[in-house]
């Protein structure tokens, strides 16, 4: 290989020219790591709604890597638990009222 500045023949592994001190070739750059796509996933939200434990675990594991998707799954899981609790209380009250009225 030859130096692009002075034309002196240099080693193929050389980083700088030993004759003129010029930088040889282009510096190596690390390839960038692929970035995970961070969009809210409707499929994950539906899964978190029907299996709230999945949503909480997904949020706990992925909130740094994909914060939008993880937050959506966590919120959906919490909404599902609150809705489940609310409906359970309503059904229990209705059942208790119906049972007492039948006696």
N, C-alpha and C positions, 0 to 999 in steps of 0.2 A: 504494500500500500504506500501511497505517496502523500506527503503533507500538502494540503490545499493552499497553504499560504506561501511556503518557500520551495516546495517541490522535492524536498529531500525524501529518499526512501526510508520508511520507518516500518516497524513491526506491525503485523495485523492486530495484535492485542493492545497496542499503544493507545493511551488516552490523550497524551500530549506529545507534541513533536519535540524530540531531544535536541534538535538543532535550533529552532526558533522559539519554542515554548508555547506555540499556538495549540489550542484545543483541537483535537482530531475527532471527527464524527459528531454525532449528536448524542447528548447524554441520554442514558437509558431512563425511561420513565416506567413506573409501576403501572400495570393495567388497573384501571379503576374497578373496584368490586361492584357487581351488579346491585342496583338499588331496588329493594322490594317495593312493589307498587302499593301505595297506601290509599286505596279508595274503600269506601264503605261497601261491604259485601252483603247484599240482600240475603244470599244463601246462608251466610254465617249468622246473620241476625235472626232468621227464621229458626235455625237450629238452636240458637241461644234462647229463643222464646220458648220452644218446646222442651229444651233440656237446659235449664238455667245454669246448672253446674258447669256445663261446657262454656258458657259465656264468661263466667267468673274465672275459670281456669285459663281460657284464651286471653282474657284481659291481663291476668297476672303474668303470663309468660311472654306476651307480645307487646306490652304497652310502650316499650322503648323502640322496638323495630318498626312497628306499624301503629302509631298512636291513634289515628282516626278509626281504623278498622277495629282495634282493640277496645277503644272507648265505646263505639257503637254496640259491640257485643256485650260489654259490661252493663251498659245502660239498659239494653234489651233484656238481659237476665234479671236485673233489678225490677224492671217494670213487670216482668212475668211473675216474679215472686210476690210482689205487692198485689197484683191482680188476682193471683191464686189465693192469697190470704184473704182478700176482700170477698171474693166469691165463696170461699169456705165459710166465712162468718155469716154471710147472707143465707147460704143454704142451711147452715145449722140453725139459725134463728127461725127460718121458715119451717123447717122440719119440727122444731120444738113447738111452735105455735100450732101446727097441724096435729101433732100428737096429743097436745093438751085439749084441743077442741074435739077430738074424736073420743076422748074418755068421758 
